[in-house]
Amino acid sequence: MLIFERSRNGRSAYSLPPMDVPESVLDMEPHLIRKVEPGLPEVSELQIVRHYTELSRKNYAVDVGFYPLGSCTMKYNPKLNDALAESEDLSFLHPYQDEADLQGALELMYNLQNMLCEITGMDAFSLQPAAGAHGELTGMLIIRKYHKVNGNTHKKKILIPDSAHGTNPASAAMVGFEVVEIKSDSEGLVDVEELKKHLDENVAGIMLTNPNTLGLFEKNVSEVVQLVHEAGGLAYYDGANLNAIMGIAKPGEMGFDIVHLNLHKTFSTPHGMGGPGSGPVGVKKFLEEYLPVPLIQEGEGGSYTFKYDLKHSIGKVRSFYGNFSVLVRAYAYIMSMGAEGLKKVSEMAVLNANYLRKRLSERFKVAYERICMHEFVLDNYPVWKNLGVKTLDMAKRLLDLGFHAPTIYFPLIVKEAMMIEPTETESKEELDRFAEAMFRILEEAEKEPDILREAPKTTPVSRLDEAKASRHPVVRWRKEEERGS
Ligand SMILES: Cc1ncc(COP(=O)(O)O)c(C=O)c1O
């Protein structure tokens, strides 16, 4: 029962001591005074507790179970980092406070800028962008401005492999670039010969997701970057999948000029659900002057200040200085893991993905059967063709078996794709449980396929009209008489 339906006039969840100060009457403009009661539910404390507990039980989260949502890095994030981000010292700061009052926060951001430089091999970082795609947009604005400043306004083409994350072409197009798709080769990597065909004086740059969305490391990455540079383009690294390479490889050392990271995947803030994110953008020295302002700099006497005087800055891409609470979590995570810890994270993420890939390949077809990075893609086309069961049905059945479904039908270059990212925080036993569930689903597909087509049966709602849910979402309770409108 919803909280509004539990409401009864006069019931309340609080009791206040008698007033011991004179009642004051607000001197407000009459038009600002509410004429109708706000219509809040009147319930007891117990009813509120039950309401929220019930809501939380309807939800699935990484704190509940395995969440192998490929491309999203739904790993467990230490609660300690949440506690630090919520601490009064940090969460009660106001961005309009004086620099002198914000020294601790500025120092944290300054150190984080430097740590991200060290992790990626770049020279300067802006912490402003609020998401991965926002980082991409920032990077594209930098590329556009760089070519403009250098008198190369004809450079309009951005090359993007077909195995890139879907946000890449969207970000390039938003900035007015012409997107040119580069086909993958038979190994699922950038086809270098195909790339060469598109290299000419109009190339503004390349956007490379690495590891790509097949979970594969672009082994020809240095050659790709060199070719683009020779054509006068810049090389952009989508580093949202950094969970796979931390402490092992650096985009800067691969030759890239710009990189974005997803702090809300790799560095201890949960990804998704519309929560705050952070997509910092790092650049090589020659592009530092193009970054959004302000950066944080160390001033005289060890104090920290905002730096606004960047000659070619693309301006601000977000109000204030980025999603500060996400920056705090990232800082705490990096400090507590240390260099060795971060490397271990990537090693474990890759090990877990390869273990699960190997186990599943006993009965399933893996799209590109070779050592993967942090994730891999199943090609379930044979199941669909031979047994008439879609990847969607299999994913829905996983919900009944207690797992979050992997990403499905992405990347687009694999038919009936199922993209699985176990992350480093899962145990071998959990991976085995998931593999067993997948084998069981395959047996059901052979013997009782309707179980799969009718799944899920154990969730609060079964199959939704997903198009309607996204086009016409109903996200608040409405009175009976308002429903249906
Ligand atoms: C490789 C890659 N690039 C870009 C993005 C976009 O990031 P965001 O969802 O924060 O916009 C993602 C998201 O997971 C991603 O996996």
The ligand as an SDF file (V2000), in Angstrom:
LIG
                    3D

 16 16  0  0  0  0  0  0  0  0999 V2000
   32.8160    3.6080  -22.3570 C   0  0  0  0  0  0  0  0  0  0  0  0
   31.8180    4.6160  -21.8660 C   0  0  0  0  0  0  0  0  0  0  0  0
   31.8600    5.8770  -22.3290 N   0  0  0  0  0  0  0  0  0  0  0  0
   30.9960    6.8140  -21.9290 C   0  0  0  0  0  0  0  0  0  0  0  0
   30.0110    6.5240  -20.9990 C   0  0  0  0  0  0  0  0  0  0  0  0
   29.0330    7.5990  -20.6320 C   0  0  0  0  0  0  0  0  0  0  0  0
   29.1100    7.9370  -19.2870 O   0  0  0  0  0  0  0  0  0  0  0  0
   27.8760    8.6330  -18.5540 P   0  0  0  0  0  0  0  0  0  0  0  0
   26.8120    7.5920  -18.4280 O   0  0  0  0  0  0  0  0  0  0  0  0
   28.3880    9.0730  -17.2390 O   0  0  0  0  0  0  0  0  0  0  0  0
   27.4460    9.7930  -19.3970 O   0  0  0  0  0  0  0  0  0  0  0  0
   29.9390    5.2270  -20.4670 C   0  0  0  0  0  0  0  0  0  0  0  0
   28.9210    4.8910  -19.4770 C   0  0  0  0  0  0  0  0  0  0  0  0
   28.9320    3.8840  -18.8510 O   0  0  0  0  0  0  0  0  0  0  0  0
   30.8560    4.2480  -20.9120 C   0  0  0  0  0  0  0  0  0  0  0  0
   30.8250    2.9950  -20.4750 O   0  0  0  0  0  0  0  0  0  0  0  0
  1  2  1  0
  2  3  1  0
  2 15  2  0
  3  4  2  0
  4  5  1  0
  5  6  1  0
  5 12  2  0
  6  7  1  0
  7  8  1  0
  8  9  2  0
  8 10  1  0
  8 11  1  0
 12 13  1  0
 12 15  1  0
 13 14  2  0
 15 16  1  0
M  END
$$$$
